Amino acid sequence: MGIEKIKEKILEDAKNEVRKIIAEAEEERKKILEEAKKEAERRKEQILKKGEKEAEMIKNRIIAEAKLEAKKMILKTKEELIEKAIVKLREDLLKYPESNEYKEKLIKLIMDGAIALGGGEILVRLNERDDKLIDAQVLWNLEKTIEDMTGKVTILKKGKPVNIIGGCILESSDGFKVLDNSLEAIFDRNLPNIRSKVMEILFS
């Protein structure tokens, strides 16, 4: 089912629920009025007026509750759709290291992270797969660029492999500075923006 169909179904279900509850409210209103009329025959005219007022109040209350319930249902359904989309994006993230563009992205993550740490002697920690993908020549080429950007002599060394989907974790040689540029960490840091983008795509 396409996004537009999903949106239409959400709104149609909500509208149907509102119509159903309003119809029930109207039926309840009629019953109260009927009882009020019977009572009015036995007692006085003011009983009928009291019944009409009570019926109208009940109708308005039920309608308000119906609108609130429909709004809650729509919000809940939207949230479920957003979560499903985010789960799908996380699944796609697992496949990203297999893409043709991944090595270039990984090299950029290492470079940007090393620059953010200010250069110097830095340990580059990758997962076992990427540890084979990034060789000493790649790191050596990056050192020159990082030195130009930071103005500091830079040495990139591979650290022990880590259990991450992809990307890298960078550490200063003294261990005081750590930058997590793993794919999952980047995803989590950007989750608020990702949610906003998903909402925009699904519901705009």
N, C-alpha and C positions, 0 to 999 in steps of 0.2 A: 504493500500500500504506500503510495507516494505521500510526501509531506502535506501537500494540499488536501488530499483525501483524509489524512489523519486530522488535520485542523478542522475540516468540515464536520467530521464525525464527532469530534469533541464538542463543537458548538451545537450541533444538532441534538446530541444526547442531552446536553445541558438545557437546551430549549424545551425538549420533550419532557424533561423532569419538572421544569418550572410549570409547563402547561398542565401536567398531571396533578401537581400539588395544588395549583390554583383551582383546578376543577373540583378537587376534593374539598377545598376551602369553601367554594361556592355551594357545594352540596351540603356541607355542614351548616352554612349560613341559612340555607332554605329550611333545613330541619329545625333550626332554632326559631326561625320566624314562624313556622307552622305551629310549633309548640306554644309560642308566644300568643299567636292568634286564638288558639283554643283556650288558653288561660284567660285571655282578654274577654272572651265571651262570658266566662264565668265570673270574672272579677271586674276590672275596670279598664278603661282605654289606656291609662298610663302604663299598664303592664305591657301592652303591645309596643309602645314607644321604647320602653326599657329593653324589650326583647330585640327590637331592631338595632338599637344602639349596641347591645351586647354582641349581636351577630356581626355587625360591621367591625367591631373591635377585634373579634376573633378572626374574621376574614383577613383583616389587615395584618394581624400578627402572623398568621400562617403564611401569607404571601411574603412577608419580610423574611421569615425563616426559610422559605423556599428559595428566595433569591440568594440568601447567605449560603445555603447548602449547595446551590448550583455554582456559586463562585468558588467555594472550597473544592468542589469536584473538578472544576476547570484547572485551578491552581495545582491540585494533586496530580492530575493527568499531565499537565505541562512539566512538572518536576520529574515525573517518571520518564517522560520522553527525553528530557535533558540528561538524566542519569544514564539512560540507554545509549545515547549518543556519545557520552563521555567514556563509557565502557568500551564502545566500538573504537574510539580514538586510542584508548590504551592498548587494545588488541592490535591496531595498526602500528603502534609504536614498537611492538615486539618484532614486527616484520621490517621496520625501517633499516636496520643494519644490513639487510640483504639487498638493499636498493643500490643502483649504480652511483648515485650521488652521495652515498653515505661517507665514503673515505674522505672526500673533499670537505664535508661538513665536520667530520671528526677532527681533521687537521685544523680547521678554523676554531673549533671549540678549545683545542689545546693552545693555540696561539692567543686567542682572546683571554683565556683564563690566566695564562702566564703573564700577559700584559697587565691584567687586573691585579695580579699579585706583585707587580712591580719589577719583574725580572729577577735575576740572580740565579742561584742554584735551586732547581725545582724538580721534584719527583713527579713523574707522569705515571699515573696508575690507570690501567686499562683492563678490560676483561681478557680472558685467554685468547679469544678469537682476534680481537683488535690488537693484542700484543704482537701477533704475527703480521698484522696488516701494516702497522706503523714501524718502519725500520729505523736504524740509526741515522741514515742519510736524511730521512724526512725531518727528524728532530734537529739535525745539524742545520738544515736549511732554515728551519723556524727560528733557531737561535739568533741568526743574523737579523731577521726582521724584528724580533722582540727587543734586541739590543738597540736597534734604531729607534724604536717606539718608546723605550723606557730610559735610554741613556745609561743602561747598566749592563755590565758583562753578564751574559746569561748562559747557563748550562742546563740542558734538559736531560734528565736521566729517567729510565724506566724504573718504576717501583714494582712491588709484588702485585700480581693480578688481583683484581677485585670482582666480586659477584654483582655485576650491573648489566643492564640490557645493552648499553652502549654508551658512547660519550667517554668522559674521563673525569678522574678526580686528581686535582693538583695539590701538592703540598710543598711548602717551603722547606729547605733542607733542615732547618732547626725545629720543624714541626709546629711552629706557632701559627702559621697561616695555612688554611685549607680552603680550597674552592671546589665545590661539588658541581661539576658540569656534566654529570651523567644524564642520560636522556630522561630517566624517570624524575630526577631532581628538577630538571628544567621544566618538565611537564607540570609538576606539582607547584613550582613557583609561579607558573603562568596560569594556574587553574582558574582563578577569578576571571581573567581575560578570556580564557577558553569558554567558560560558562556563558559569558556575555555574548561571545560570538555565536555560540550554539543557539542561544535564545533568539538572537537577531535572525539567524538563518531559518529557524523553525517557525517563529511567530510573527515576523515582520511582514 
